[in-house]
Each structure stands twice: as C-alpha cells, then as structure tokens.
Amino acid sequence: MASSLRTAAVASRIFAASSSSSSTARLSLLRSSPSLSFSYSLKSLAFSSHFSALQRRSSDDVWSSGRFCTAASPRCAASDRDQLKSAREDIKELLKSKFFHPILVRLGWHDAVTYNKNIEAWPQRGGANGSLRFEVELKHAANAALVNALNLIQPIKDKYPGVTYADLFQLASATAIEEAGGTKIPMKYGRVDVSDPNECPEEGRLPAAGPPSPADHLREVFYRMGLNDKEIVALSGAHTLGRSRPERSGWGKPETKYTKDGPGAPGGQSWTVQWLKFDNSYFKDIKAKRDEDLLVLPTDAVLFEDPSFKAYSEKYAEDEETFFTDYAEAHATLSNLGAKFDPRELLGEIIDAPTQVAS
Ligand code: HEM
C-alpha cells in the first residue's frame, strides 16, 4: 500500500510538471566522436546466433524489409490503451526467456536523450518520438547494436499496430526495469511517432563516456535536456544493469568472471556483479572500488568526485529506497522528453494509474 501511494504521489508530481520551454542553459551540442563505424553494430548481429530466429535476422533483412521505416511511412497516431497493456504482457513474457533487459533500457534512453529543450518545434527538438527506428539514426556510432533491440521488439510492434514506436520503446524500457526487480515507474503513454527519416536528430547529442571533463560534459548534455544533478546521478544508476562491449562502444573488457558464462551472449564488462538485477549496487560498487572486473567509466567515476553529484551518490549507495524513488521519477521524466502526446501534451494515459491507487 505504501509503495502504491508512493507511486501515485510520484505519478501526480510528474503529471503536474509542465514541459519547460524557458531556456537559460547554454545550447551546446556535443561534438560527434564516431569512434566506431556502424559495421560494428552489423557485426554484432552475429553474436546473437544462438538466440531465436528473431534475433538471427540479418541487417540486410532489417533494412530492406522496410520494417524500421527506412522510407517515409504514414503518420502514426498515439497508442491504443488495450494494445499497450497486451504489448506490456508480451514484453514480460519475452523477458522471461531472454536476457535483454539492459539493451531495452538503453533503447528507451537513446530515443529520449536526443531532446534539446532550447528547440521548441517538434520533432526538431528530438526526444522520445520513435526516430531511433530509422537506419540513419541507428547508424550513429553511439547507437551501435541497438538494432538488436529493434529486432527483438519489432514482432510486438507488428502484433500491436495501435502502439507507436515511441511508446513501445519507453514501455519496453520501463517494463525491463520492473522485471529486473526494479521500481515501478509511473509511465504515461500516447507519444506520437515521427514518420520520416529526415526528422531524425543530427548525430552528436548523446553523452560520451570519456570526455576531457566528465562533470562538465554530463551537465552540458543533461542540462540541455532540462534535467538536473539529481537526475544525472539517479539515471546513471541504470548501469546497475548490463554490460559494455569493446567491439560496440570501445569501452569495457572483452569478458570478465561475471560475464564469461552469460546469461545470454557471454562477454563484455558489467558495472555490477548481478547485472540483470536492478538495485543500488552500482553506487555501492563504485564507492567501494570493489573489483577490477567491474566497469567504471569516467562518467561513472565522476559521480563520486564532483561534490554535487557525490551527495546523491553517497545517499543512493546507503539507501536503496531513496534511489528507487528518485530513479522512478527521473526515468518517467526522461521518457516524456520531447514527446508529443496525442491529443494534447500531458493528456497521455497512465495505464497503471487506477489499479495503483486502488490496490
Ligand atoms: C551518463 C551518461 C552515460 C554514458 C556516457 C553512457 C555510456 C554507456 C556505454 C559506453 C555503454 C556500453 C555500450 C556497449 O558497449 O554496448 C552503456 C551501456 C548501457 N547504458 Fe549507458 N551511458 C550513460 C547513461 C545512461 C543512462 C541515463 C541510462 C538509462 C537510463 C543508461 C543505460 C545503459 C544500459 C542499460 C546499458 C547496458 C546495455 C547492454 O548491456 O546492452 N545509460 N552506456
């Protein structure tokens, strides 16, 4: 009951928040640093060879089938409520047998993180608008291997045409967090999709993992989205899930004692020991400098170095409940960035709201 109320309270705070159009922060787009070519993401399709036929689809199939809308497609209206609920059940089912929680979280994050609060016009402002389904954006170096996540959820999109890509990406991410043992996120739905690859943002809006000044860089990127220091730290806690693979991002070890046997495709370097469990171990492990087999990117390390970030990191390392509360709120905010809700912004459906409050 307490957690239901907490979720409802968080939901109402987020629902009440208006999307700020005021802009005091400096517009500072990141320089593109394509350290890897897209060939890595195509190569990475090979790693999934022992997964289902779904993941075995070749990249050529993906692009030539037009499934990911490489050409202009009709405008997608906002999502159907019942189909959203069924799609969520299908995602849960999928996650029972596959271990794709981390990459689904990354998919939702990378669709939303392109948001620029200094641009008012939709879709030029970027954000959660489904543009990441287009080849041109998937080819951005920072999106290496996210085509695997698209391959995974495209059949769900096909089954539920009344759910937009923009909603499906965010639904998959929030469901993955919850299914990994994380917090319930007060999501709302009704995002409209962009319909043309020309509406994708330019490359270079995503954060880099090893910039010269990690704290300044994180603030440049997250402030551009209208987020604050607390949200930077809370959202970084998503790295409690997943692994980094050198052949994708250039970061991490090829394998460690925690990843050499999977689950899922072996290899990569995780931030935490149990990298399919959402908890506060990311903060605990960075603080303890626990093990060389665990990854700490420069942008992770700075969360315990910069005084403002450190206050939140210390708190989250100590107190998982506070981390969960702040994470849920920040994740919901992130998932709405730049989104155009149909019929009107802030009228998006919270598909859980009635049951949350009643239970
Ligand atoms: C703060 C700036 C951030 C940087 C510089 C960053 C960078 C990275 C890098 C380099 C990887 C490894 C990718 C690969 O090799 O496959 C990664 C993975 C990941 N990131 Fe981030 N990230 C940031 C923030 C976030 C946020 C805010 C979220 C979610 C809310 C997130 C979720 C993830 C997840 C779940 C993975 C694991 C993916 C997998 O295992 O397939 N990241 N990130």
Residues whose N, C-alpha, C, O or C-beta is under 5 A from the ligand:
A	BS01	HEM	P102 I103 V105 R106 W109 P207 A208 A209 L235 S236 A238 L241 G242 R243 S244 R245 R248 S249 W251 T299
